[in-house]
Amino acid sequence: MTQKSNAKNLTIFGEELIDENSIRQIENCIGEEDIAVLTADAHYGYGHPIGGAVAYKNHVSLSGVGFDIACGNKAVRTDIRAEEVDIRKVMDEIFSRISFGVGRPNNEPIDHPVLDQIRQANFKPQRKMIDLAAKQLGTVGAGNHFVDLFRDDDGYLWIGVHFGSRGFGHKTTTGFIALSQGAEFGDRVKEGPMNSKPILFDRNSELGQAYIEAMQLAGEYAYAGRDAAVNKVLEILGNPGVTYEVHNHHNFAWEEEHFGENYWVVRKGCTPAFPGQKGFIGATMADTSVIVEGLESELSRKGLYSTVHGAGRVMSRTKAAGKRKWKKVKGGRRKPVIVRKGAVDFDVVRIEVKNKGIQLRGAGPDEAPQCYKRLADVLRHQGETIRVLHLLKPIGVAMAPAGTYDPYKD
């Protein structure tokens, strides 16, 4: 196979699994003094491929962090066995008590110290988002975000969640896009096409330092939200003991040392995997997810100690679900009207998932298993950078219902 990239400062895992647009996009993100990585689940994104990591010598990348600041995964193992749980009943309660969908307030509002941090945020525009942050804390969102139950090889029940900083993070990002264009935070501005050059801030500039601080607060908010969702599921289960916990961001930037130099490393759809560091990587609604551990190797160093965050899309949401128009109805709600039928028959998918013994709540054709690569395939291409510690078979999957209006970007 012909090599798709000649960039000497770019490492690609599973090049045959990655489309050329994603490779061209990551090349568009880097300069001569930067280091870039594409993991095997990579696919095209806004200004920066999902599954892409870049170590910037002098900049921090808004585009690399993305709209969903600090999107990430958390998983916990309980001390109860899956066979002891009425999964159908538990999934009904999860879907009822946890709020799924974009813009949704929490059905059961919670308090958390992170809200006080937002009220006193050093970057003052974030203080004005306190009401939004308080209402959405612990909600899950739409797209590929989920609350799942798993059974491991020893029969124990696991809880896994995937989502980020919700509207608080999205508004933080769009506000900094406005600032990058010379407008005021909160002004409506054009975001640009997907193949735009990434928005980079000088790491030592006032704007760059403000972005880093605002991003880190959004990260604390995302951690708090995932903690809240997991705690709610534990409550539904009767508060069993927790014997293992894994929690990571995969849309974030960190200051790190690589090859003896300091960088701001941005990972978009990449799980950090330093030696000994654990990560939870979700598969599709019907496939086995994993807990992995980072390894020390030459390949790990070249890959900036980064690994996949999921299976990676191979079919666009529009192709899978079809084309829709959103029509306003009474009460200010929006209703989807199908313009063109999609490639996925989700009624068939529901039957297939049910036949595997999985309790499915919500979701739609754009999250069907055929929209993704196989997780086992992308993990295999990561080589000696990680090892799998636990295999998690899905037994309950909850996602936002099909037809949820989604103004945000993946």
Secondary structure, DSSP 8 states (H G I E B T S, - for coil): ---S---TTEEESSGGGS-HHHHHHHHTT--TT-EEEEEEEEE--SSS-EEEEEEESSEEEHHHH-SSTT-EEEEEEEEEEGGGS-HHHHHHHHHHHS--STT---SS----HHHHHHHT-SSGGGGGGHHHHHHHTT---STT-EEEEEEETT-EEEEEEEE--HHHHHHHHHHHHHHHTT--TT-------TTS---EEETTSHHHHHHHHHHHHHHHHHHHHHHHHHHHHHHHTT---EEEEEEEESEEEEEEEETTEEEEEEEESEEE--BT-EEEE---TTS-EEEEEE--SHHHHHTTTEEESSS-BSS-HHHHHEEEEEEE-GGG-EEEEEEEE-S--HHHHHHHHHHTT-EEEEE-GGGSGGGB--HHHHHHTT-TTEEEEEEEEEEEEEEEETT----S--
